[in-house]
Amino acid sequence: MSARVFVGSSSWTDRSLVACGRFYPPEAKDSESRLAFYARSFNLAEIDSTYYALPSRRNTERWAAAVPDGFRFSVKAFALFTQHPASLSSIPKSFHEGLPPEALKKSRLYYKDVPPEVSEELWRIFRRALQPFRDAGNLGSVLIDFPPWFVPSDAAREHIAEARRHLPDDRVIVEFRNRLWVEEGEAERTFAHLRDLACGFVCVDEPPGLKSSFPPVVAVTAPVAAVRFRGRNAERWEEKGASTEERLNWWYTDEELAEWLPRIERLAGKAGEVYLTFNTKFEDQGVVNARRLQALLGI
């Protein structure tokens, strides 16, 4: 493989992972010490907390200092930026006076609810908080994870372009949850748009054959390529009321992961760096599945 390959899990601080007691030693009691321990086994970590709240520069400084040279972080974009709803409480109170009265009556806000001058400032806070990663050379990518209701349209494509304009110097990767983006007649337009914006396409592994799951399409649209492994729990995937942990509860087998080896090789043949993350959520599934893939890749 010509590309550098990075393997890790979607979060090193998941409560389920910490509580199971099978990965971290007892002396690793805080986020930094757990990250330092995690980085002995993996060279990539996805940061999930930045999706739920704007990141703190104090935290990013600590995290950047806790990992060795060559480590990569993939930072999830704040929910509001990705067309997901964001809780009103996740918007700093200093910005509430800039919100329209009808927005202040809601518990969750969408990007359209926020005036441009407020969203500009929120983007600025997000962007500035990542500077310690840039300075340390370990900001791998910013992951923009769009919801299932984000479907192809001129407005949707413009939103992707707007997000890219707010992250001009960073590697951006885009994950879609609606298969319309990659169906016949739309796929090439999707990939061409991402190439024009220098945004990477995120490949995914999900339960095959379901209407709501995304197909295992492989494409390289930027110097960074990515795969997110979300498990194949078809029984719970579309179950109403199932928690995220229940839907993403999956122990991968060697046979399932081996299906991705030729695909990963294709990605590595065209990209400079390939990020492979496990979004499986039950206890230590993420790290166990990641180690299994490392072994298959000979890492």
C-alpha positions as CSV (number, residue, x, y, z in Angstrom):
1,M,0.0,0.0,0.0
2,S,1.3,3.4,-0.9
3,A,-0.8,5.4,1.5
4,R,-0.3,5.6,5.3
5,V,-3.1,3.6,7.0
6,F,-4.5,4.7,10.3
7,V,-6.8,2.5,12.4
8,G,-8.8,3.3,15.6
9,S,-12.1,3.6,17.2
10,S,-14.8,6.3,17.2
11,S,-14.1,7.4,20.8
12,W,-11.5,6.5,23.5
13,T,-13.8,7.8,26.2
14,D,-17.1,5.9,25.7
15,R,-18.6,5.1,29.1
16,S,-19.3,1.6,28.0
17,L,-15.6,1.1,27.0
18,V,-14.3,2.5,30.3
19,A,-16.9,0.7,32.5
20,C,-16.2,-2.7,31.0
21,G,-12.7,-2.6,32.5
22,R,-11.2,-4.8,29.8
23,F,-9.1,-2.2,28.0
24,Y,-7.8,0.5,30.3
25,P,-5.6,-0.2,33.3
26,P,-7.0,1.0,36.7
27,E,-4.5,3.9,36.9
28,A,-5.8,5.5,33.7
29,K,-8.5,7.6,35.3
30,D,-8.8,10.7,33.1
31,S,-9.2,11.5,29.4
32,E,-5.5,12.3,28.8
33,S,-4.1,9.2,30.5
34,R,-6.6,7.0,28.7
35,L,-5.7,8.6,25.4
36,A,-2.0,8.1,26.1
37,F,-2.7,4.4,26.8
38,Y,-4.9,4.1,23.8
39,A,-2.3,5.6,21.5
40,R,0.1,2.8,22.4
41,S,-2.2,0.5,20.3
42,F,-3.7,2.8,17.7
43,N,-2.7,5.7,15.6
44,L,-6.1,7.2,15.0
45,A,-9.0,8.4,17.2
46,E,-12.3,9.9,16.3
47,I,-13.4,12.7,18.6
48,D,-17.2,12.4,19.2
49,S,-17.7,15.0,21.9
50,T,-17.2,17.9,19.4
51,Y,-20.5,16.8,17.7
52,Y,-22.5,17.5,20.9
53,A,-20.8,20.7,22.0
54,L,-18.3,23.2,20.6
55,P,-14.7,22.0,21.5
56,S,-12.7,23.5,24.2
57,R,-9.2,24.7,23.3
58,R,-8.0,23.6,26.7
59,N,-9.1,20.1,26.0
60,T,-7.5,20.0,22.5
61,E,-4.2,21.2,23.9
62,R,-4.2,18.4,26.4
63,W,-5.2,15.8,23.8
64,A,-2.6,17.0,21.3
65,A,0.1,16.7,24.0
66,A,-1.0,13.2,25.0
67,V,-0.3,11.4,21.8
68,P,3.0,10.6,19.9
69,D,4.1,12.1,16.6
70,G,2.3,10.5,13.7
71,F,-1.0,10.1,15.5
72,R,-4.2,11.4,13.9
73,F,-7.4,12.8,15.2
74,S,-10.6,12.8,13.2
75,V,-12.8,15.5,14.7
76,K,-16.6,15.3,14.2
77,A,-18.1,18.6,13.2
78,F,-20.6,20.2,15.6
79,A,-24.1,18.9,15.1
80,L,-25.6,22.3,14.0
81,F,-23.1,22.4,11.1
82,T,-24.2,19.0,9.8
83,Q,-27.9,19.7,9.5
84,H,-28.6,17.6,12.6
85,P,-30.5,19.3,15.4
86,A,-28.3,20.8,18.2
87,S,-29.6,21.4,21.7
88,L,-30.1,25.1,22.6
89,S,-28.0,24.5,25.7
90,S,-25.0,23.6,23.4
91,I,-25.1,27.1,21.9
92,P,-23.0,29.4,24.3
93,K,-25.3,31.7,26.2
94,S,-23.5,34.7,25.0
95,F,-25.0,34.0,21.6
96,H,-28.6,33.6,22.7
97,E,-29.3,37.3,22.4
98,G,-28.5,37.0,18.7
99,L,-31.0,34.3,18.1
100,P,-34.6,35.1,17.0
101,P,-37.3,34.9,19.6
102,E,-38.9,31.8,18.0
103,A,-35.5,30.0,18.1
104,L,-35.2,30.6,21.9
105,K,-38.5,28.8,22.4
106,K,-37.1,25.6,20.9
107,S,-35.1,23.0,22.8
108,R,-33.3,21.9,19.6
109,L,-32.1,24.2,16.8
110,Y,-31.3,23.5,13.1
111,Y,-28.8,25.5,11.0
112,K,-31.7,27.4,9.3
113,D,-32.8,28.6,12.8
114,V,-29.5,30.5,13.4
115,P,-28.8,33.9,11.8
116,P,-25.7,33.9,9.5
117,E,-23.7,36.2,11.8
118,V,-24.2,33.8,14.7
119,S,-23.3,30.7,12.7
120,E,-20.2,32.5,11.5
121,E,-19.0,33.0,15.0
122,L,-19.8,29.5,16.0
123,W,-17.8,28.2,13.1
124,R,-14.9,30.5,14.2
125,I,-15.0,29.1,17.7
126,F,-14.9,25.5,16.4
127,R,-12.1,26.3,13.9
128,R,-9.9,28.1,16.5
129,A,-10.3,25.3,19.1
130,L,-8.6,22.9,16.6
131,Q,-5.5,24.9,16.4
132,P,-3.5,22.9,18.9
133,F,-4.0,19.8,16.7
134,R,-2.8,21.8,13.6
135,D,0.2,23.0,15.5
136,A,1.1,19.5,16.6
137,G,0.5,18.1,13.1
138,N,-2.1,15.6,14.3
139,L,-5.3,17.0,12.9
140,G,-6.2,14.3,10.4
141,S,-9.6,15.4,9.3
142,V,-12.8,17.1,10.2
143,L,-15.7,14.7,9.7
144,I,-19.0,16.2,8.5
145,D,-21.6,13.5,9.2
146,F,-24.9,14.3,7.5
147,P,-28.3,12.8,8.6
148,P,-30.5,10.5,6.6
149,W,-32.8,13.4,5.6
150,F,-29.9,15.3,3.9
151,V,-30.6,14.3,0.3
152,P,-29.1,15.5,-3.0
153,S,-30.2,19.0,-4.0
154,D,-28.6,22.2,-5.1
155,A,-29.2,23.6,-1.6
156,A,-27.5,20.5,0.0
157,R,-24.5,20.8,-2.3
158,E,-24.2,24.5,-1.4
159,H,-24.3,23.6,2.3
160,I,-21.4,21.2,1.8
161,A,-19.5,24.0,-0.1
162,E,-20.3,26.5,2.7
163,A,-18.9,24.1,5.4
164,R,-15.8,23.7,3.3
165,R,-15.3,27.4,3.1
166,H,-15.3,27.6,6.9
167,L,-12.5,25.0,7.0
168,P,-10.2,26.2,4.2
169,D,-7.0,24.8,5.5
170,D,-8.2,21.5,7.0
171,R,-8.8,18.1,5.5
172,V,-12.5,17.5,5.4
173,I,-14.3,14.2,5.0
174,V,-18.0,13.8,4.3
175,E,-20.3,11.0,5.4
176,F,-23.7,10.6,3.9
177,R,-26.5,8.5,5.5
178,N,-28.9,8.5,2.5
179,R,-28.1,6.1,-0.4
180,L,-29.6,8.6,-2.9
181,W,-26.2,10.3,-3.0
182,V,-24.5,7.3,-4.5
183,E,-27.3,5.8,-6.6
184,E,-27.1,5.6,-10.4
185,G,-27.4,9.0,-12.0
186,E,-26.3,10.8,-8.9
187,A,-23.1,9.1,-7.8
188,E,-20.8,10.8,-10.3
189,R,-22.2,14.2,-9.6
190,T,-21.7,13.6,-5.8
191,F,-18.1,12.5,-6.3
192,A,-17.3,15.3,-8.8
193,H,-18.7,17.9,-6.3
194,L,-16.5,16.4,-3.5
195,R,-13.5,16.5,-5.7
196,D,-14.1,20.1,-6.7
197,L,-14.2,20.9,-2.9
198,A,-11.2,18.6,-2.0
199,C,-13.5,16.8,0.4
200,G,-13.0,13.1,1.1
201,F,-15.8,10.6,0.7
202,V,-16.4,8.4,3.7
203,C,-17.1,4.8,2.9
204,V,-19.2,2.9,5.4
205,D,-19.9,-0.7,6.4
206,E,-23.4,-1.2,7.6
207,P,-26.0,-4.0,7.6
208,P,-26.4,-5.0,3.9
209,G,-29.7,-4.9,2.1
210,L,-31.7,-2.6,4.4
211,K,-33.5,0.3,3.0
212,S,-32.0,2.6,5.6
213,S,-28.4,1.4,5.4
214,F,-25.8,2.8,3.2
215,P,-24.1,0.6,0.6
216,P,-20.4,-0.2,0.7
217,V,-19.4,2.2,-2.1
218,V,-15.7,2.9,-2.5
219,A,-14.4,6.2,-3.9
220,V,-11.5,8.5,-3.4
221,T,-12.2,12.2,-3.9
222,A,-9.4,13.8,-1.9
223,P,-5.9,13.1,-0.5
224,V,-7.6,11.5,2.5
225,A,-9.9,8.5,2.2
226,A,-11.9,7.0,5.1
227,V,-14.0,4.0,6.1
228,R,-16.3,3.9,9.1
229,F,-17.3,0.5,10.3
230,R,-20.7,0.7,12.0
231,G,-21.5,-2.9,12.4
232,R,-24.0,-5.2,10.7
233,N,-26.7,-5.5,13.4
234,A,-29.6,-5.8,11.0
235,E,-32.0,-7.0,13.7
236,R,-31.7,-3.7,15.6
237,W,-30.7,-1.3,12.9
238,E,-34.3,-0.1,12.1
239,E,-35.9,-0.9,15.4
240,K,-37.8,2.0,16.8
241,G,-36.6,2.9,20.3
242,A,-33.3,1.1,20.0
243,S,-30.4,3.1,21.5
244,T,-27.3,4.0,19.5
245,E,-25.4,1.4,21.5
246,E,-27.9,-1.3,20.7
247,R,-27.9,-0.5,17.0
248,L,-24.1,-0.4,16.8
249,N,-23.6,-3.5,18.8
250,W,-21.5,-5.8,16.6
251,W,-18.4,-8.0,16.9
252,Y,-16.8,-8.2,13.5
253,T,-15.5,-11.5,12.2
254,D,-12.3,-11.9,10.2
255,E,-14.5,-13.0,7.2
256,E,-16.5,-9.8,7.4
257,L,-13.4,-7.6,7.6
258,A,-11.6,-9.5,4.9
259,E,-14.3,-8.2,2.5
260,W,-12.8,-4.8,2.9
261,L,-9.1,-5.7,2.3
262,P,-9.3,-5.3,-1.5
263,R,-11.4,-2.1,-1.0
264,I,-8.9,-0.7,1.4
265,E,-6.1,-1.5,-1.0
266,R,-8.0,0.4,-3.7
267,L,-8.3,3.4,-1.4
268,A,-4.6,3.2,-0.4
269,G,-3.6,3.2,-4.0
270,K,-5.2,6.6,-4.7
271,A,-5.1,8.5,-1.4
272,G,-2.2,9.7,0.7
273,E,-3.8,8.7,4.0
274,V,-6.5,6.2,4.8
275,Y,-8.5,6.4,8.1
276,L,-10.3,3.3,9.3
277,T,-12.5,3.8,12.3
278,F,-14.8,1.5,14.2
279,N,-18.1,3.0,15.4
280,T,-19.3,-0.2,17.2
281,K,-20.3,0.9,20.6
282,F,-20.8,-2.0,23.1
283,E,-18.1,-2.1,25.7
284,D,-14.7,-2.8,24.1
285,Q,-16.1,-3.7,20.7
286,G,-14.4,-0.7,19.0
287,V,-10.9,-1.5,20.1
288,V,-11.3,-5.3,19.7
289,N,-12.6,-4.9,16.2
290,A,-9.9,-2.4,15.4
291,R,-7.2,-4.8,16.6
292,R,-8.7,-7.5,14.4
293,L,-8.5,-5.3,11.3
294,Q,-4.9,-4.3,12.3
295,A,-4.0,-8.0,12.3
296,L,-5.5,-8.6,8.9
297,L,-3.7,-5.6,7.5
298,G,-0.4,-6.7,9.1
299,I,-0.2,-3.6,11.1
